[in-house]
């Protein structure tokens, strides 16, 4: 009987394909939109994730998120080093600077200045070159997405692709010569701006004349010390804001959620996709059941019990649900693969996201099956033989 239920389902190809397409489209929306949201939110603190070594971030008390760097006096570094429980503390410059390309175009970039001695805060993975090459004169490292994207040199021939930045190329930062010594792998910034790495003192030379240049102090608690407790101690003794890496991530994330409508906008699209998917799937599946009532009536007349009829309908609903969800998830994964490696937020697909969207699809098909089950169980077998 279950095989008959499957043949009934695929026999009406129009409704069968309509149900699958409806579920697939709903799945695409319920996976793609949250995936984009999660990726965009993760990019708000991607810089903290990439700079994974320090456990404590120290900054001006007015800083609201990681991109809201407010310069401090260099003397604050020594105050932090003097706090009990601090193993080491190094400076970090973070600012926006203009880079002039060979064709005269200016591109806004994020310039990061790392501690000259330790280079703490640098990229963890290098595509070309070495982090130690930053000790060479006038040297900078460019992130991979920026090298292939906005910093790429336009071709002299119209219609031809741009030439990515390579090791040995020369850039100009505020009238200062900068030699590219490496290409780094990293998470693209939220706004897609290229990222340049250099040493702290060289970053101050590249930057325009400013009285304050210290954006963050990266610190680490001594072995056996609780990082959160040391951060509170730094705040109490220096008056600066100090957070663990996890706390600073949450601060940046919650700032984005509180001060933008990004969560409401994406949530509304997901809700619309769920409602439309439920409406389309439920309507088509219910009509499919109505068209096949005579067959269910025959089955009841032949002695098929209520449990068997329910199993037949559930098999039909779960079959189209699995096929439609698999198709939608596959299309979304393919789209995510095409977006990966770009210059901005792409799409993040996790097993938790697939599990949640799969649960929503399961709810849709079970709700559609429930309507059909009620109709079939109320059917009188004798009705199919009248007339």
Residue pairs with C-beta under 8 A, 6 or more apart in sequence:
1 299
1 304
1 308
1 312
2 311
2 312
2 315
4 312
5 311
5 312
5 313
5 315
5 316
6 315
6 316
6 319
8 292
8 295
8 316
9 16
9 288
9 316
9 319
9 320
10 16
12 288
12 291
12 292
15 284
15 285
15 287
15 288
15 291
16 288
16 320
18 280
18 284
19 281
19 284
19 285
19 288
19 320
19 324
20 320
20 323
20 324
20 327
21 324
22 277
22 280
22 281
22 284
22 324
23 277
23 281
23 320
23 321
23 323
23 324
23 325
23 327
23 328
23 361
23 364
23 365
24 324
24 325
24 327
24 328
24 331
25 273
25 276
25 277
25 328
26 273
26 274
26 276
26 277
26 278
26 280
26 281
26 324
26 328
26 360
26 361
26 364
27 277
27 324
27 325
27 327
27 328
27 329
27 332
27 357
27 361
28 273
28 328
28 331
28 332
29 269
29 270
29 272
29 273
29 274
29 277
30 270
30 273
30 274
30 277
30 356
30 357
30 360
30 361
31 328
31 329
31 332
31 349
31 353
31 354
31 357
32 332
32 335
32 336
32 347
33 266
33 269
33 270
33 273
34 266
34 270
34 353
34 356
34 357
35 332
35 336
35 347
35 348
35 349
35 353
36 266
36 345
36 347
37 262
37 263
37 266
38 348
38 350
38 353
39 345
39 346
39 347
39 348
40 190
40 262
40 345
41 253
41 256
41 257
41 262
42 49
42 187
42 345
42 348
43 187
43 188
43 189
43 190
43 344
43 345
44 65
44 66
44 67
44 190
44 252
44 253
44 255
44 256
45 65
45 66
45 248
45 249
45 252
45 253
46 186
46 187
46 188
46 189
46 190
47 66
47 67
47 187
47 189
48 57
48 66
48 245
48 248
48 249
48 252
49 187
49 249
50 123
50 124
50 186
50 187
51 92
51 121
51 218
52 124
52 245
53 120
53 121
53 218
53 220
54 90
54 120
54 121
54 218
54 219
54 220
54 245
55 219
55 220
55 221
55 227
55 244
55 245
56 86
56 218
56 219
56 220
56 221
56 227
56 230
56 231
56 234
56 242
56 243
56 244
56 245
57 216
57 217
57 218
57 219
57 242
57 243
57 244
57 245
57 248
58 76
58 80
58 89
58 216
58 217
58 218
58 219
58 231
58 234
58 238
58 240
58 241
58 242
59 69
59 70
59 72
59 215
59 216
59 217
59 240
59 241
59 242
60 70
60 71
60 72
60 240
60 241
61 239
61 240
61 241
62 70
63 69
63 70
63 241
64 251
64 255
65 251
65 252
65 255
65 256
66 248
66 252
67 190
67 252
69 94
69 95
69 215
69 216
70 215
71 95
71 210
71 212
71 213
71 214
71 215
72 212
72 214
72 215
72 217
72 240
73 212
73 214
74 91
74 213
74 214
76 214
76 217
76 238
76 240
77 89
77 90
77 91
77 214
77 217
79 237
79 238
79 240
80 86
80 89
80 217
80 219
80 234
80 238
80 240
80 242
81 88
81 89
83 230
83 233
83 234
83 237
83 238
84 233
85 221
85 222
85 225
85 229
85 230
85 233
86 219
86 220
86 221
86 222
86 230
86 234
87 219
87 220
87 221
87 222
87 223
87 225
88 118
88 219
88 220
89 217
89 218
89 219
89 220
90 114
90 115
90 117
90 118
90 120
90 121
90 217
90 218
90 219
91 113
91 115
91 200
91 214
91 216
91 217
91 218
92 112
92 113
92 114
92 115
92 121
92 200
92 214
92 215
92 216
92 217
92 218
93 111
93 112
93 113
93 200
93 203
93 204
93 207
93 213
93 214
93 215
94 110
94 111
94 112
94 113
94 215
94 216
95 110
95 111
95 203
95 207
95 213
95 215
96 108
96 109
96 110
96 111
96 193
97 108
97 109
97 111
97 173
97 174
97 196
97 206
97 207
98 106
98 107
98 108
98 109
98 173
98 174
99 106
99 107
99 108
99 109
99 151
99 171
99 172
99 173
99 178
99 194
99 196
100 106
100 107
100 171
100 172
100 173
101 107
101 151
101 153
101 171
101 172
102 153
103 153
103 154
105 154
107 150
107 151
107 194
108 193
109 146
109 151
109 193
109 194
109 195
109 196
110 189
110 193
110 194
110 195
110 196
111 173
111 196
111 198
111 203
111 206
111 207
112 121
112 195
112 196
112 197
112 198
112 203
113 198
113 199
113 200
113 201
113 202
113 203
113 204
113 213
114 120
114 121
114 122
114 134
114 197
114 198
114 199
114 200
115 121
115 199
115 200
115 218
116 135
116 199
116 200
116 201
119 131
119 132
119 134
119 199
120 218
121 218
122 131
122 134
122 141
122 184
122 197
123 131
123 141
123 143
123 184
123 185
123 186
123 197
124 186
125 184
125 185
125 186
126 141
126 182
126 183
126 184
126 185
127 144
127 182
127 183
127 184
127 185
128 166
128 167
128 182
128 183
129 141
129 167
129 181
129 182
129 183
130 182
131 141
131 182
131 197
133 139
133 141
133 181
133 182
134 140
134 141
134 181
134 182
134 197
134 198
134 199
135 199
136 179
136 181
137 179
138 176
138 177
138 178
138 179
138 202
139 178
139 179
139 180
139 181
139 198
139 202
140 171
140 173
140 178
140 179
140 180
140 181
140 196
140 197
140 198
141 180
141 181
141 182
141 183
141 184
141 196
141 197
141 198
142 151
142 165
142 180
142 182
142 183
142 184
142 194
142 195
142 196
142 197
143 183
143 184
143 185
143 186
143 188
143 194
143 195
143 196
143 197
144 183
144 184
144 185
144 186
145 186
145 188
145 192
145 194
145 341
145 342
145 343
146 165
146 188
146 193
146 194
146 195
146 196
146 343
147 164
147 165
147 166
147 180
147 183
147 194
148 164
148 165
148 343
149 192
149 194
149 342
149 343
150 192
150 193
150 194
150 343
151 165
151 171
151 194
152 162
152 163
152 164
152 165
153 162
153 163
153 165
154 162
155 161
155 162
155 163
165 171
165 180
165 183
166 180
166 183
167 180
167 181
167 182
167 183
168 179
168 180
169 179
169 180
170 177
170 178
170 179
170 180
171 178
171 179
171 180
171 196
172 178
173 196
173 206
174 206
174 207
174 208
176 205
176 206
178 196
178 198
178 206
184 195
184 197
186 195
188 342
188 343
188 344
188 345
189 195
189 344
190 344
190 345
191 344
192 342
192 343
192 344
198 206
203 213
204 210
204 213
207 213
217 240
219 230
219 234
219 242
221 227
221 230
222 230
227 244
228 244
228 247
230 242
231 242
231 243
231 244
231 247
232 242
234 240
234 242
235 241
235 242
243 251
256 262
257 263
274 360
274 364
277 361
277 364
278 363
278 364
278 367
278 368
281 320
281 324
281 364
281 365
281 368
282 364
282 367
282 368
282 371
285 316
285 317
285 320
285 365
285 368
285 369
285 371
285 372
286 368
286 371
286 372
286 375
288 372
289 296
289 313
289 371
289 372
289 375
289 376
290 375
293 375
293 376
293 379
293 384
294 384
296 309
296 312
296 376
296 379
297 379
297 380
297 381
297 383
297 384
298 381
298 384
299 308
299 309
299 312
300 309
300 379
300 381
301 381
301 382
301 384
301 385
306 377
309 373
309 376
309 377
310 373
310 377
313 369
313 372
313 373
313 376
314 366
314 369
314 373
316 369
317 365
317 366
317 368
317 369
317 372
318 365
318 369
320 365
321 361
321 362
321 364
321 365
324 361
325 357
325 358
325 361
329 354
329 357
332 347
332 349
333 349
335 347
336 346
336 347
336 349
339 346
339 347
340 346
340 347
